[in-house]
Amino acid sequence: MTVRIYVSRDAAAQALGADETAAALQVAAAAKGTSITLTRVGSRGMVWLEPLVEVEDATGQRIAYGPVTADDVPGLVQAGLFDAAPHPLRLGRVEDMPWFAQQERLTFARVGVIDPVSVDDYVAHGGFAGLQRALGMTGAEIVHEVLESGLRGRGGAAFPTGIKWRTVLEQHSPQKYVVCNADEGDSGTFSDRMLMEGDPLCLVEGMTIAGLAVGATKGFIYLRCEYPHAGHALREAIEAARTRGYLGPDVCGSGRVFDLEVRMGAGAYICGEETALLESLEGKRAEVRYRPPLPAIKGLFGEPTVINNVISLASVPIILERGAAYYRDFGMGRSRGTLPIQLAGNLKRGGLVEKAFGVTLRELLYDFGGGSASGRPIRAVQVGGPLGAYLPESQFDTPLDYEAFTAIGALVGHGGIVAFDDTVDMARMARYAMEFCAVESCGKCTPCRIGSTRGVEVIDRILQGVEQQANLAQLTDLCETMQHGSLCGLGGMTPFPVMSAVKHFPGDFSRDR
Amino acid sequence: MAATELDNDSTLERILAEHAGMQCPLLPILHAVQDTVGHISAEHVARIAKALNLSRAEVHGVVSFYHYFRQHEPGHHVVQVCRAEACQAMHCETTEQHAKRELGVDYGGTSADGLFTLEAAYCLGNCAAGPTVMVDEKLYGRVTPARLAAILAEWRNR
C-alpha cells in the first residue's frame, strides 16, 4: 500500500525547511521500505506550524504533524508516522483545529489542499465550475453577478470590482486587456503570494472570467521579482491550463480567445499603484500617470483595461460558481464577503486567516494570533501595509470593515496586520515610514519626492531632542502638504503611519534618548 | 553567471532575438541580461537601445529607476535582508548589523572575497516568520544573527 503524504511548497514553508523535511521523508521511507507518494501543496496558512506534514490514514483522513524539521523525521517515522500514529507533534485533522475551523475559507478553500499545478486536482475540488457557468452568460450578466456580490478591490483601494468591469465592458475597442496587480509590496502581506503558490489556477480562472466579461483577449500578471516561487507556480499552472484548453484560442471549446503572460517587476514598490504598474508593463520608468483618463478607459497600451489585485480576481470564480448572494451573505455593512487576513510581525501564531468582514482586531491578535511571540504586551499594530495607520490597544475592538477603519483614520488595505510589542519606538517607526517613502518615491511629484526626505530630517531632529515641539509642528505641516498635494497614495498616505504614531504615542516623540 | 559571457556578443544577440515580436520587451530583456550575465553594463544599454530603437537615455533611465537592476557586477551570491515593518517587529536590526559586520560592507557592497553582495529588501513576503533573509532564490525565516552566520557558512562551502 502506498502512503500519501503532503508537504507544503509555499515559500514561507521552504524558509523554515520544508524542502529538507520532504527530502528526509523520502530517505526515511526508502530505508523503511515503505512506498510513499509525496505531494507538494500550498500552505494551510499556519506558518508557526511549518513545515507541516500531512499523512493520509487508513480511512483517507489527512492527519497533520508540525512543525516537522528534517531532524524530527527519523524519530517520527520510527513512532509510526506513515500509519498516522500518535506523537507529540501530531495535530490531528487541520479542519478540526480551532484556528482553522473558525475561518470562512472561500477564496483560499483549495490552498494547502491540492497540488497547485494539477488541473485534475483543481477540477476535482470545484475548479473551473465558475468559468463553465460564465461561458454560458453574456458579458453584461457576468459583470452584473460580480457587481451584486459586493466584491471590492482587495488590493487596498476597495473600489467596487463590478463597476470597474462595467466601465471596461462599455468601451468600444477591438483590443482590451486584463491586468493582474501581483506587485504585493506591502510589508505584512503575503496572501497574494500564498494564493499564487498554492492555487494559481484560481487566479487563471478569475482572469479568464474577467476577460469573458469585458471582451478582453489577453491578460498580463505583473509579478514582483521578490516572488520567484510564485513565478514558477504561475508559469507551470498557465502551461497546464493551456495544454488542457482552458486558455488559448478556443477556451473550453467556446470559440472565445483568452491567454495569459507573466511579466516580472523589478523591485519598485510604486508598481503597486495601478498606473505606475501599467507604465512598467509598457517598459518604462514606473512613474504614476495623471488621472483621468482612468485605466478602464485608457489603460495598457492606451486600451481599456481591467486592472485588479490577485485576491479580487481569485475571488471571482467562487462568486460565479455559487452566485452573488452566496458571497454577499458574508461580511458586514458595505464590506461584503471575506478577507484573507495576514497575521504578521511579533505574533505567536502568524499566518493566513480568511474571515468574513466584521472580525475585530482583538480577536485576530489574541484568539488567532495568540498574542505576541515575545510574550510581551502588544503595544501597536499597523494595518494595511507601510501606508497604514498605527493603532494603539484602545482601538483593538474595531471590526475589520472598510468604513469602520476609515472612521478612525485607518485603512484595511490589503489585510496585513503587523504587531509590535512594547519594545517598539514609535518615533523610529515614523522615521522609517518617511525613509521608505523617500526610497520608493517615483519622483514625479514634489510633495512625495522632497517631502519624504524633509520628513526624515525633521524626525531625526525630534529623535535628537532638538526643539521637539517646533519640529512636531513642522512635521504636521509637512504631512498635510504630502497628504493633499501628492499625485498618488504613496506620498498621500505616508502621513497616515507618521501622524497616527504622533497622535497615539506622543510620549515617544517628546522623550530624551 | 560566468563573467566570460559578459562581453560575448552572441549572448545579447540571442536574448534580443528571443524577445523579438514581444509587446514592450524592454523589462523582460533587462531581466534576461541580468539573469545571464549578472548585471547590465553601459555597453548592454547602448546595444539594447539600438535594437529597440530607443535612446540610450531612455534605457538607462529604466535600468536606474528599478532597484533590482544592477549596473555593476555583483558577488557570486546576493544576500537580501528584509528591513520592512514586520521584520522590524522581530528585531531584524540585529540581523542587519550582523550581516554588515560579517561581510564587512554596507548595503550595496560586495564582500572582499567577492562571494556576497549585500542588499536591503523591502518585504520578501515572509512576514509571519521574520526576520527574513534571501540568498539568491533561497528564502530563510526566523533568521537570528547566529542562524545567519550558519547560513553564510553553508553558502561559503557550496
Contacts between the chains, C-beta under 8 A, distances in Angstrom:
chain1	res1	chain2	res2	distance
A	11	B	125	6.6
A	11	B	126	6.6
A	11	B	139	5.3
A	12	B	125	7.7
A	12	B	126	5.1
A	12	B	128	6.6
A	12	B	129	6.0
A	12	B	139	7.8
A	12	B	141	6.6
A	14	B	138	7.9
A	14	B	139	5.9
A	15	B	126	5.2
A	15	B	129	6.3
A	15	B	132	6.8
A	15	B	139	4.1
A	15	B	140	5.4
A	15	B	141	3.7
A	16	B	129	6.1
A	16	B	141	5.0
A	16	B	142	7.1
A	47	B	128	3.9
A	47	B	129	5.3
A	48	B	128	7.3
A	48	B	129	7.6
A	50	B	129	7.5
A	184	B	125	6.7
A	185	B	122	7.0
A	185	B	123	6.0
A	186	B	123	6.9
A	187	B	84	3.4
A	187	B	85	4.3
A	187	B	86	5.0
A	187	B	87	7.6
A	187	B	122	7.1
A	187	B	123	4.5
A	187	B	127	6.4
A	188	B	84	7.7
A	188	B	85	6.2
A	188	B	86	4.5
A	188	B	123	7.9
A	188	B	127	4.8
A	189	B	123	7.8
A	189	B	125	7.6
A	189	B	127	7.0
A	190	B	125	4.4
A	190	B	126	7.0
A	190	B	127	5.7
A	190	B	128	7.3
A	193	B	125	4.5
A	225	B	31	7.6
A	225	B	68	5.3
A	226	B	121	6.5
A	226	B	123	7.0
A	226	B	124	5.4
A	226	B	125	6.5
A	226	B	134	7.7
A	227	B	125	6.1
A	228	B	137	4.8
A	229	B	137	7.8
A	229	B	139	7.7
A	263	B	27	6.8
A	263	B	28	6.8
A	264	B	27	7.2
A	264	B	28	7.5
A	264	B	31	5.6
A	265	B	66	7.8
A	265	B	68	7.7
A	266	B	27	6.4
A	266	B	30	7.3
A	266	B	31	7.2
A	266	B	66	3.5
A	266	B	67	7.2
A	266	B	68	4.0
A	266	B	69	5.7
A	267	B	66	5.7
A	267	B	67	3.8
A	267	B	68	3.5
A	267	B	69	8.0
A	268	B	65	6.9
A	268	B	66	5.3
A	268	B	67	6.4
A	268	B	68	7.9
A	269	B	122	6.3
A	280	B	27	6.8
A	281	B	24	6.7
A	281	B	27	7.9
A	282	B	24	4.9
A	283	B	24	4.0
A	283	B	25	6.9
A	283	B	26	3.4
A	283	B	27	5.5
A	283	B	62	7.0
A	284	B	26	7.9
A	284	B	62	6.5
A	285	B	61	5.5
A	285	B	62	5.7
A	285	B	65	4.2
A	286	B	65	6.7
A	286	B	66	7.6
A	301	B	23	7.2
A	301	B	24	7.8
A	342	B	127	6.6
A	342	B	128	7.2
A	343	B	128	6.3
A	344	B	86	4.3
A	344	B	89	7.7
A	344	B	127	3.5
A	344	B	128	5.2
A	344	B	130	7.8
A	345	B	85	6.9
A	345	B	86	4.4
A	345	B	89	3.4
A	345	B	90	6.7
A	345	B	127	6.7
A	345	B	130	7.2
A	346	B	89	4.3
A	346	B	90	6.0
A	347	B	128	7.3
A	350	B	127	7.3
A	350	B	128	2.9
A	350	B	129	6.7
A	351	B	128	5.1
A	373	B	90	7.2
A	382	B	85	5.8
A	386	B	84	7.1
A	386	B	85	6.3
A	416	B	86	7.8
A	416	B	127	7.0
A	418	B	85	5.1
A	418	B	86	4.7
A	418	B	89	5.7
A	418	B	127	6.9
A	419	B	89	6.4
A	420	B	89	4.7
A	421	B	89	7.6
A	423	B	91	7.8
A	424	B	89	7.1
A	429	B	85	7.2
A	429	B	88	7.5
A	432	B	85	7.2
A	432	B	88	7.1
A	436	B	84	7.9
A	436	B	122	6.6
A	439	B	122	7.2
A	440	B	122	7.2
A	442	B	65	7.9
